[in-house]
Amino acid sequence: MLTNQDDIIKGCKQQNPKSQEALYRACYPGMLKVCTRYARDADEAASLYNEGMLKVLHTIHQYEGRGDLMGWIRRVMVNTCIDHCRRQAKFNHQPLEIVTDNNSIDPDIYNRLSANDVMRLLQELPRNTALVFNLFVLEGFKHEEIGQILNIAIGTSKWHLNEARRLLKHKLDKLLNKEIYSNAI
């Protein structure tokens, strides 16, 4: 099996199946995590990963060796996920009123949550709200960029982010109250 990144890239550019398989396997753990954040379940995440890797393999000739290969692949994956979510999304194109919730979350809550708990909570968000949350919080896009990517108003992007925060807080409270109640029994 190939282990040298330069050899793998060169082989992929020559459409060598062993190199393509090596790249696919090397990217799988990290890039599947990216896809999982945008997917509703494991099957959808796997489908997004496969779609993204096909794009990577078809456009690998565009990678010129400048910058981090995994960074380039991650960008292709995120764009694949965005395209998928955009196809699924039906946004209201009017700016929405932002409701602020001044209740804060107890910082100790994070010590009691697993990564699986957090992923499950994110997957329970409405698709559009989760998409905006992912783009803003996890990918670092600004509301203006999200508006351009998703063809929505900046206010709509801000509303979805606030809604995600509100829903996540509600879900966290519910999860922790259930945990506290079960531990008391």
NUBASE-339596 format. One line per field, with one value per residue: residue number from 1; x, y, z of N, C-alpha, C, O in turn; residue in one letter. Coordinates in nm, 3 decimals. Each point is the difference from the previous one (the first is absolute). Layout:
N
num	[NUM|...] .
n_c1	[X|...] .
n_c2	[Y|...] .
n_c3	[Z|...] .
ca_c1	[X|...] .
ca_c2	[Y|...] .
ca_c3	[Z|...] .
c_c1	[X|...] .
c_c2	[Y|...] .
c_c3	[Z|...] .
o_c1	[X|...] .
o_c2	[Y|...] .
o_c3	[Z|...] .
residu	[A|...] .
***
This chain:
185
num	[1|2|3|4|5|6|7|8|9|10|11|12|13|14|15|16|17|18|19|20|21|22|23|24|25|26|27|28|29|30|31|32|33|34|35|36|37|38|39|40|41|42|43|44|45|46|47|48|49|50|51|52|53|54|55|56|57|58|59|60|61|62|63|64|65|66|67|68|69|70|71|72|73|74|75|76|77|78|79|80|81|82|83|84|85|86|87|88|89|90|91|92|93|94|95|96|97|98|99|100|101|102|103|104|105|106|107|108|109|110|111|112|113|114|115|116|117|118|119|120|121|122|123|124|125|126|127|128|129|130|131|132|133|134|135|136|137|138|139|140|141|142|143|144|145|146|147|148|149|150|151|152|153|154|155|156|157|158|159|160|161|162|163|164|165|166|167|168|169|170|171|172|173|174|175|176|177|178|179|180|181|182|183|184|185] .
n_c1	[0.085|-0.146|0.218|0.106|0.024|0.217|0.084|-0.031|0.122|0.211|0.025|0.000|0.195|0.111|-0.094|0.167|-0.056|0.190|0.064|-0.090|0.077|0.188|-0.021|-0.060|0.155|0.133|-0.104|0.031|0.193|0.192|0.068|0.087|0.208|0.167|0.081|0.152|0.191|0.086|0.117|-0.125|0.130|-0.016|-0.214|-0.134|0.010|-0.109|-0.218|-0.058|-0.009|-0.174|-0.188|-0.008|-0.053|-0.222|-0.122|-0.016|-0.132|-0.206|0.004|0.002|-0.116|-0.204|-0.014|0.011|-0.151|-0.147|0.160|-0.134|0.142|0.115|0.183|0.181|0.134|0.147|0.182|0.164|0.145|0.164|0.181|0.151|0.144|0.180|0.174|0.143|0.161|0.185|0.135|0.141|0.177|-0.096|0.143|-0.004|-0.106|-0.144|0.034|0.163|-0.210|0.128|-0.001|-0.030|0.177|-0.136|-0.160|0.070|0.176|-0.132|0.128|-0.113|-0.131|0.126|-0.020|-0.184|0.126|-0.160|0.192|0.023|0.084|0.219|0.137|0.010|0.137|0.218|0.059|0.036|0.212|-0.121|-0.110|-0.205|-0.160|-0.089|-0.159|-0.203|-0.147|-0.100|-0.178|-0.193|-0.153|-0.133|-0.170|-0.150|-0.170|0.049|-0.068|0.165|0.166|-0.031|0.023|0.214|0.105|-0.063|0.157|0.157|-0.207|0.086|-0.152|-0.008|0.148|-0.030|-0.139|0.069|0.112|-0.103|-0.066|0.158|0.054|-0.135|0.015|0.164|-0.037|-0.127|0.099|0.109|-0.116|-0.070|0.143|0.032|-0.151|0.022|0.149|-0.061|-0.133|0.092|0.085|-0.171|-0.009] .
n_c2	[-0.118|0.099|0.052|-0.064|0.152|0.029|-0.150|0.049|0.158|-0.046|-0.116|0.128|0.098|-0.154|0.114|0.079|-0.183|-0.077|0.089|-0.079|-0.198|0.003|0.063|-0.149|-0.150|0.065|-0.017|-0.212|-0.081|0.048|-0.120|-0.192|0.022|0.009|-0.186|-0.095|0.112|-0.110|-0.157|-0.105|-0.058|-0.181|-0.063|0.112|-0.063|-0.188|0.026|0.079|-0.150|-0.141|0.079|-0.001|-0.194|-0.030|0.103|-0.097|-0.178|0.076|0.025|-0.224|-0.049|-0.008|-0.217|0.208|-0.086|0.123|0.039|0.075|-0.173|-0.044|0.126|-0.075|-0.156|0.077|0.096|-0.138|-0.069|0.137|0.019|-0.160|0.027|0.129|-0.081|-0.128|0.089|0.051|-0.176|-0.027|0.133|0.031|0.110|0.043|0.050|-0.095|0.222|-0.118|-0.024|0.179|-0.224|0.184|-0.135|0.118|-0.134|0.020|-0.015|-0.151|0.159|0.021|0.165|0.186|0.076|0.128|0.157|-0.126|-0.104|-0.191|0.026|0.032|-0.178|-0.121|0.076|-0.050|-0.203|0.052|0.069|0.182|-0.126|0.082|-0.082|-0.200|0.008|0.081|-0.140|-0.154|0.063|0.010|-0.151|-0.119|0.103|0.055|-0.133|0.134|0.142|0.147|-0.062|0.029|0.209|0.061|-0.048|0.113|0.155|0.051|0.028|0.204|0.144|-0.019|0.115|0.220|0.049|-0.011|0.185|0.188|0.003|0.052|0.215|0.123|-0.014|0.119|0.217|0.069|0.017|0.193|0.185|0.018|0.078|0.220|0.117|-0.007|0.141|0.213|0.044|0.014|0.206|0.125|-0.059] .
n_c3	[0.000|-0.138|-0.014|-0.182|0.165|0.050|0.146|0.218|0.102|0.066|0.192|0.185|0.049|0.122|0.169|0.129|-0.118|-0.088|-0.196|-0.190|-0.073|-0.122|-0.214|-0.156|-0.060|-0.167|-0.196|-0.065|0.076|-0.104|-0.175|0.075|0.085|-0.150|-0.096|0.133|-0.030|-0.176|0.105|-0.153|-0.173|0.134|0.017|0.142|0.215|0.060|0.044|0.204|0.169|0.018|0.097|0.225|0.102|0.003|0.158|0.203|0.031|0.048|0.224|0.014|-0.184|0.099|0.057|0.088|0.140|-0.116|0.151|0.161|-0.011|0.187|0.000|-0.111|0.091|0.152|-0.090|-0.064|0.157|0.070|-0.130|0.040|0.171|-0.038|-0.119|0.115|0.129|-0.116|-0.039|0.176|-0.040|0.200|-0.135|0.220|-0.189|0.141|-0.029|0.099|0.074|0.041|0.006|0.124|-0.017|0.133|-0.081|0.211|-0.138|0.098|0.093|0.193|-0.076|-0.010|0.209|-0.024|-0.096|-0.090|-0.054|0.115|0.208|0.027|-0.008|0.188|0.163|-0.021|0.075|0.215|-0.026|0.053|-0.147|-0.037|0.133|-0.048|-0.157|0.045|0.096|-0.127|-0.122|0.114|0.062|-0.132|-0.103|0.157|-0.057|-0.172|0.162|0.035|0.141|0.220|0.082|0.035|0.192|0.185|-0.046|0.155|0.081|-0.036|-0.083|-0.222|-0.121|-0.032|-0.167|-0.215|-0.062|-0.066|-0.214|-0.151|-0.032|-0.133|-0.225|-0.097|-0.029|-0.173|-0.201|-0.035|-0.057|-0.213|-0.155|-0.008|-0.116|-0.222|-0.097|-0.029|-0.178|-0.204|-0.029|-0.075|-0.216] .
ca_c1	[-0.085|0.075|-0.005|0.056|-0.105|0.033|-0.023|-0.145|-0.054|0.046|-0.077|-0.140|-0.004|0.012|-0.119|0.041|-0.099|0.061|0.021|-0.132|-0.046|0.082|-0.048|-0.135|0.014|0.070|-0.090|-0.127|-0.038|-0.017|-0.099|-0.132|-0.046|-0.051|-0.128|-0.097|-0.056|-0.099|-0.091|-0.105|0.031|0.128|-0.009|0.012|0.139|0.082|-0.031|0.068|0.144|0.027|-0.018|0.112|0.124|-0.005|0.040|0.144|0.073|-0.018|0.061|0.131|0.099|0.001|0.084|0.135|0.100|0.015|-0.095|-0.025|-0.090|-0.122|-0.076|-0.064|-0.104|-0.105|-0.078|-0.085|-0.102|-0.095|-0.078|-0.091|-0.106|-0.082|-0.081|-0.104|-0.097|-0.068|-0.102|-0.105|-0.050|-0.101|0.012|-0.085|0.096|-0.025|0.070|-0.083|0.027|0.092|-0.041|0.116|-0.027|0.108|0.038|0.131|0.018|0.096|0.123|0.025|-0.077|0.087|0.071|-0.090|-0.043|0.094|-0.005|-0.119|-0.114|0.000|-0.034|-0.142|-0.075|0.011|-0.078|-0.142|-0.041|-0.053|0.111|0.051|0.058|0.126|0.093|0.052|0.081|0.126|0.081|0.044|0.075|0.102|0.082|0.052|-0.051|-0.073|-0.138|-0.002|0.043|-0.106|-0.108|0.036|0.008|-0.133|-0.094|-0.096|0.031|0.087|-0.089|-0.045|0.114|0.010|-0.113|0.026|0.103|-0.065|-0.093|0.082|0.046|-0.116|-0.040|0.104|-0.011|-0.119|0.031|0.098|-0.071|-0.081|0.092|0.060|-0.105|-0.023|0.118|-0.005|-0.111|0.037|0.105|-0.060|-0.078] .
ca_c2	[0.118|0.124|0.081|0.131|0.087|0.044|-0.114|-0.020|0.108|-0.026|-0.115|0.043|0.082|-0.095|-0.084|-0.131|-0.046|-0.021|0.132|0.053|-0.070|0.046|0.134|-0.019|-0.055|0.097|0.112|-0.047|0.035|0.144|0.060|-0.051|0.085|0.122|-0.033|-0.034|0.125|0.051|-0.108|-0.037|-0.130|-0.057|-0.033|0.123|0.044|-0.085|0.039|0.128|-0.027|-0.060|0.104|0.092|-0.063|-0.006|0.134|0.012|-0.082|0.057|0.132|-0.005|0.067|0.143|0.019|0.025|-0.027|0.115|-0.011|-0.131|-0.083|-0.027|0.125|0.008|-0.103|0.043|0.104|-0.071|-0.070|0.098|0.049|-0.109|-0.002|0.121|-0.022|-0.098|0.067|0.102|-0.071|-0.042|0.113|0.093|0.114|0.117|0.103|0.125|0.009|-0.044|0.066|-0.074|-0.006|-0.032|-0.073|0.040|-0.107|-0.054|-0.144|-0.033|-0.050|-0.139|-0.087|-0.055|-0.115|-0.115|-0.035|-0.069|0.047|-0.060|0.080|0.125|-0.030|-0.035|0.125|0.077|-0.068|0.019|0.134|0.009|-0.005|0.133|0.057|-0.071|0.040|0.133|-0.018|-0.062|0.093|0.111|-0.040|-0.101|0.030|0.136|0.095|0.115|-0.001|0.048|-0.112|-0.102|0.052|-0.019|-0.144|-0.061|0.091|0.045|0.129|-0.005|-0.014|-0.139|-0.076|0.030|-0.063|-0.145|-0.020|0.017|-0.112|-0.117|0.016|-0.015|-0.141|-0.080|0.025|-0.073|-0.144|-0.027|0.002|-0.121|-0.113|0.003|-0.028|-0.144|-0.062|0.027|-0.078|-0.143|-0.021|0.013|-0.121] .
ca_c3	[0.000|-0.010|0.122|-0.026|-0.052|-0.136|-0.088|-0.008|-0.084|-0.137|-0.047|-0.020|-0.121|-0.111|0.017|0.047|0.099|0.132|0.058|0.032|0.119|0.113|0.035|0.055|0.136|0.084|0.027|0.055|0.138|0.021|-0.089|0.036|0.111|-0.062|-0.065|0.104|0.053|-0.093|-0.035|0.094|0.058|-0.046|-0.143|-0.075|0.015|-0.087|-0.138|-0.022|-0.009|-0.132|-0.101|0.012|-0.047|-0.146|-0.047|0.026|-0.097|-0.133|-0.010|0.067|-0.087|0.034|0.118|-0.051|0.101|0.090|0.110|0.058|-0.079|0.076|-0.001|-0.131|-0.003|0.093|-0.069|-0.096|0.079|0.053|-0.114|-0.036|0.102|-0.020|-0.120|0.036|0.089|-0.080|-0.079|0.092|0.078|-0.047|0.090|-0.009|-0.037|0.070|0.129|0.110|0.127|0.085|0.139|0.083|0.123|0.088|0.093|-0.034|0.021|0.105|-0.064|0.041|-0.090|-0.103|0.057|0.007|-0.134|-0.088|-0.139|-0.060|0.045|-0.075|-0.139|-0.004|0.016|-0.125|-0.104|0.030|-0.039|-0.137|-0.097|-0.035|0.121|0.022|-0.106|0.035|0.121|-0.042|-0.078|0.082|0.120|-0.024|-0.118|0.015|-0.097|0.052|-0.047|-0.137|-0.084|0.006|-0.083|-0.141|-0.029|0.003|-0.064|0.100|0.060|0.117|0.115|0.005|0.053|0.143|0.067|0.009|0.101|0.131|0.019|0.033|0.138|0.088|-0.001|0.065|0.144|0.046|-0.006|0.105|0.128|0.006|0.015|0.134|0.097|-0.009|0.063|0.143|0.053|-0.001|0.101|0.132|0.028] .
c_c1	[0.089|-0.013|0.052|-0.105|0.027|-0.025|-0.150|-0.062|0.036|-0.080|-0.146|-0.012|0.011|-0.115|0.036|-0.096|0.059|0.024|-0.133|-0.055|0.077|-0.047|-0.137|0.008|0.066|-0.093|-0.122|-0.029|-0.030|-0.111|-0.140|-0.057|-0.058|-0.138|-0.109|-0.065|-0.111|-0.109|-0.103|0.027|0.130|-0.002|0.017|0.143|0.093|-0.021|0.068|0.151|0.035|-0.012|0.118|0.130|0.000|0.042|0.150|0.079|-0.013|0.070|0.140|0.107|0.007|0.085|0.144|0.109|0.027|-0.105|-0.020|-0.101|-0.130|-0.086|-0.076|-0.114|-0.116|-0.089|-0.093|-0.114|-0.107|-0.088|-0.100|-0.117|-0.092|-0.091|-0.116|-0.109|-0.078|-0.110|-0.119|-0.076|-0.108|0.001|-0.108|0.094|-0.028|0.082|-0.097|0.040|0.089|-0.047|0.121|-0.047|0.117|0.039|0.133|0.004|0.107|0.125|0.031|-0.070|0.092|0.080|-0.085|-0.047|0.109|-0.010|-0.123|-0.126|-0.012|-0.040|-0.149|-0.086|0.004|-0.084|-0.149|-0.050|-0.067|0.116|0.059|0.070|0.135|0.105|0.063|0.090|0.136|0.090|0.055|0.094|0.117|0.092|0.054|-0.045|-0.070|-0.142|-0.012|0.036|-0.107|-0.117|0.028|0.000|-0.140|-0.108|-0.113|0.043|0.089|-0.083|-0.052|0.110|0.012|-0.114|0.025|0.108|-0.060|-0.095|0.076|0.046|-0.114|-0.041|0.103|-0.003|-0.118|0.027|0.102|-0.065|-0.080|0.087|0.057|-0.103|-0.032|0.113|-0.005|-0.109|0.038|0.110|-0.056|-0.076|0.087] .
c_c2	[0.124|0.080|0.140|0.087|0.044|-0.111|-0.024|0.105|-0.024|-0.115|0.037|0.083|-0.087|-0.102|-0.145|-0.044|-0.020|0.133|0.062|-0.066|0.047|0.138|-0.010|-0.046|0.101|0.115|-0.040|0.047|0.150|0.060|-0.053|0.081|0.130|-0.026|-0.028|0.125|0.055|-0.101|-0.025|-0.134|-0.053|-0.033|0.125|0.054|-0.081|0.036|0.133|-0.020|-0.057|0.102|0.099|-0.059|-0.019|0.135|0.020|-0.074|0.054|0.134|0.005|0.068|0.150|0.028|0.008|-0.023|0.116|-0.011|-0.145|-0.078|-0.023|0.125|0.017|-0.100|0.039|0.105|-0.065|-0.070|0.097|0.053|-0.105|-0.005|0.120|-0.018|-0.096|0.067|0.106|-0.063|-0.039|0.117|0.078|0.116|0.103|0.117|0.136|0.004|-0.035|0.072|-0.089|0.009|-0.040|-0.066|0.028|-0.106|-0.058|-0.149|-0.019|-0.059|-0.145|-0.100|-0.071|-0.120|-0.125|-0.045|-0.075|0.061|-0.056|0.075|0.127|-0.024|-0.032|0.126|0.084|-0.063|0.013|0.139|-0.005|0.019|0.138|0.065|-0.065|0.042|0.136|-0.010|-0.058|0.099|0.113|-0.046|-0.093|0.032|0.143|0.100|0.115|-0.004|0.046|-0.114|-0.108|0.044|-0.020|-0.147|-0.059|0.085|0.038|0.136|-0.020|-0.019|-0.142|-0.089|0.022|-0.066|-0.149|-0.030|0.014|-0.114|-0.127|0.007|-0.023|-0.147|-0.088|0.018|-0.077|-0.150|-0.039|-0.002|-0.128|-0.124|-0.005|-0.024|-0.148|-0.075|0.017|-0.086|-0.149|-0.030|0.006|-0.126|-0.112] .
c_c3	[0.000|0.129|-0.021|-0.068|-0.144|-0.101|-0.021|-0.093|-0.146|-0.061|-0.027|-0.127|-0.126|0.001|0.036|0.112|0.140|0.071|0.041|0.127|0.124|0.047|0.066|0.146|0.095|0.042|0.081|0.142|0.018|-0.083|0.026|0.115|-0.054|-0.059|0.103|0.056|-0.089|-0.032|0.108|0.067|-0.064|-0.149|-0.086|0.007|-0.091|-0.147|-0.034|-0.014|-0.138|-0.112|0.002|-0.051|-0.151|-0.059|0.019|-0.108|-0.142|-0.017|0.063|-0.084|0.027|0.124|-0.048|0.103|0.093|0.109|0.041|-0.085|0.074|0.012|-0.130|-0.008|0.091|-0.065|-0.102|0.074|0.051|-0.113|-0.048|0.096|-0.015|-0.120|0.030|0.085|-0.075|-0.085|0.087|0.062|-0.074|0.100|-0.027|-0.024|0.064|0.127|0.113|0.127|0.085|0.144|0.082|0.128|0.092|0.102|-0.043|0.031|0.105|-0.064|0.035|-0.092|-0.099|0.051|0.000|-0.138|-0.076|-0.140|-0.070|0.041|-0.082|-0.145|-0.014|0.011|-0.128|-0.110|0.022|-0.037|-0.138|-0.098|-0.029|0.119|0.029|-0.103|0.033|0.123|-0.035|-0.073|0.086|0.111|-0.034|-0.118|0.003|-0.104|0.073|-0.059|-0.145|-0.097|-0.005|-0.088|-0.148|-0.039|-0.015|-0.067|0.095|0.053|0.122|0.126|0.016|0.055|0.150|0.078|0.019|0.104|0.140|0.031|0.037|0.145|0.098|0.010|0.069|0.151|0.057|0.004|0.107|0.137|0.019|0.026|0.141|0.108|0.004|0.071|0.152|0.065|0.007|0.103|0.142|0.040|0.052] .
o_c1	[0.104|-0.108|-0.030|-0.053|-0.092|-0.049|-0.045|-0.082|-0.085|-0.044|-0.058|-0.098|-0.047|-0.001|-0.063|-0.012|-0.068|-0.021|-0.011|-0.059|-0.058|-0.008|-0.027|-0.070|-0.037|0.013|-0.064|-0.106|-0.104|-0.077|-0.098|-0.121|-0.102|-0.094|-0.116|-0.118|-0.085|-0.100|0.018|-0.051|0.058|0.101|0.069|0.053|0.088|0.094|0.055|0.064|0.096|0.084|0.050|0.077|0.106|0.074|0.067|0.093|0.092|0.027|0.055|0.098|0.099|0.041|0.053|0.116|0.081|-0.118|0.056|-0.108|-0.108|-0.123|-0.116|-0.109|-0.116|-0.122|-0.116|-0.115|-0.119|-0.121|-0.111|-0.115|-0.122|-0.119|-0.113|-0.119|-0.120|-0.107|-0.114|-0.114|0.003|-0.067|-0.041|0.090|0.058|0.017|-0.116|0.115|-0.025|-0.019|0.062|-0.101|0.112|0.092|0.020|-0.081|0.105|-0.010|0.066|0.034|-0.022|0.041|0.053|-0.080|0.118|-0.095|-0.061|-0.091|-0.108|-0.081|-0.064|-0.099|-0.101|-0.062|-0.078|-0.120|0.030|0.098|0.122|0.103|0.096|0.117|0.121|0.106|0.103|0.119|0.115|0.111|0.110|0.118|0.094|0.063|-0.051|-0.025|-0.083|-0.064|-0.028|-0.057|-0.090|-0.051|-0.026|-0.117|-0.118|0.115|-0.005|0.038|-0.017|-0.026|0.019|0.021|-0.022|-0.010|0.025|-0.007|-0.045|-0.007|0.017|-0.023|-0.036|0.016|0.013|-0.035|-0.011|0.027|0.001|-0.032|0.007|0.030|-0.023|-0.024|0.027|0.019|-0.029|0.003|0.058|-0.027|-0.050] .
o_c2	[0.003|0.007|0.089|-0.036|0.004|0.025|-0.032|-0.033|0.012|0.008|-0.046|-0.013|0.037|-0.094|-0.094|0.069|0.028|0.011|0.062|0.068|0.017|0.026|0.067|0.052|0.009|0.054|0.084|0.059|0.036|0.081|0.069|0.022|0.048|0.077|0.034|-0.003|0.075|0.034|0.040|-0.026|0.064|0.017|-0.003|0.051|0.057|0.002|0.016|0.062|0.045|0.004|0.039|0.067|0.007|0.005|0.054|0.054|-0.014|0.043|0.109|0.051|0.065|0.114|-0.094|0.032|-0.011|-0.023|-0.092|0.051|0.011|-0.010|0.042|0.033|-0.021|-0.003|0.040|0.005|-0.026|0.012|0.034|-0.015|-0.013|0.031|0.023|-0.016|0.018|0.057|-0.003|-0.016|0.016|-0.006|0.020|0.023|0.100|-0.103|0.043|0.040|-0.120|0.109|-0.103|0.037|-0.045|0.021|-0.033|-0.051|0.064|-0.100|-0.069|-0.118|-0.116|-0.085|-0.111|-0.094|0.030|0.073|0.068|0.018|0.036|0.075|0.044|0.015|0.057|0.071|-0.019|0.024|-0.088|0.068|0.017|0.065|0.069|0.014|0.015|0.062|0.050|0.010|0.040|0.053|0.020|-0.036|0.031|0.105|-0.018|-0.069|-0.051|-0.016|-0.057|-0.080|-0.037|-0.037|-0.077|-0.039|-0.008|0.041|-0.104|-0.075|-0.048|-0.090|-0.096|-0.049|-0.055|-0.100|-0.083|-0.047|-0.076|-0.099|-0.067|-0.052|-0.092|-0.096|-0.064|-0.068|-0.107|-0.088|-0.059|-0.085|-0.108|-0.066|-0.057|-0.095|-0.094|-0.054|-0.066|-0.110|-0.057|-0.023|-0.109] .
o_c3	[0.065|0.058|0.080|-0.105|-0.081|-0.110|-0.109|-0.085|-0.089|-0.115|-0.098|-0.074|-0.107|-0.080|-0.046|0.101|0.099|0.121|0.106|0.085|0.107|0.120|0.100|0.086|0.117|0.110|0.064|0.022|0.057|0.050|-0.025|0.007|0.050|0.022|-0.022|0.037|0.048|-0.063|0.115|0.109|-0.087|-0.068|-0.102|-0.099|-0.065|-0.079|-0.110|-0.085|-0.063|-0.090|-0.105|-0.068|-0.063|-0.098|-0.088|-0.058|-0.080|-0.113|0.019|0.054|-0.035|0.022|-0.060|-0.025|0.092|-0.029|-0.060|-0.028|-0.058|0.004|0.000|-0.047|-0.035|0.016|-0.011|-0.045|-0.013|0.016|-0.039|-0.042|0.012|0.008|-0.043|-0.028|0.025|-0.016|-0.048|0.043|-0.122|0.103|-0.115|0.081|-0.042|0.065|-0.002|0.016|0.015|0.054|-0.026|0.059|-0.026|0.079|-0.117|0.077|-0.004|-0.071|-0.078|0.000|-0.035|-0.080|0.012|-0.009|0.013|-0.030|-0.082|-0.082|-0.046|-0.055|-0.095|-0.072|-0.041|-0.080|-0.094|-0.003|-0.080|0.031|0.006|-0.016|0.034|0.034|-0.008|0.004|0.046|0.028|-0.019|0.014|0.050|0.002|-0.074|-0.015|0.110|-0.099|-0.075|-0.104|-0.106|-0.073|-0.076|-0.106|-0.092|-0.005|-0.034|-0.017|0.066|0.090|0.112|0.079|0.076|0.110|0.108|0.072|0.087|0.113|0.086|0.073|0.102|0.109|0.074|0.074|0.105|0.096|0.059|0.082|0.108|0.082|0.060|0.100|0.106|0.073|0.074|0.109|0.100|0.055|0.092|0.119|0.029] .
residu	[M|L|T|N|Q|D|D|I|I|K|G|C|K|Q|Q|N|P|K|S|Q|E|A|L|Y|R|A|C|Y|P|G|M|L|K|V|C|T|R|Y|A|R|D|A|D|E|A|A|S|L|Y|N|E|G|M|L|K|V|L|H|T|I|H|Q|Y|E|G|R|G|D|L|M|G|W|I|R|R|V|M|V|N|T|C|I|D|H|C|R|R|Q|A|K|F|N|H|Q|P|L|E|I|V|T|D|N|N|S|I|D|P|D|I|Y|N|R|L|S|A|N|D|V|M|R|L|L|Q|E|L|P|R|N|T|A|L|V|F|N|L|F|V|L|E|G|F|K|H|E|E|I|G|Q|I|L|N|I|A|I|G|T|S|K|W|H|L|N|E|A|R|R|L|L|K|H|K|L|D|K|L|L|N|K|E|I|Y|S|N|A|I] .
***
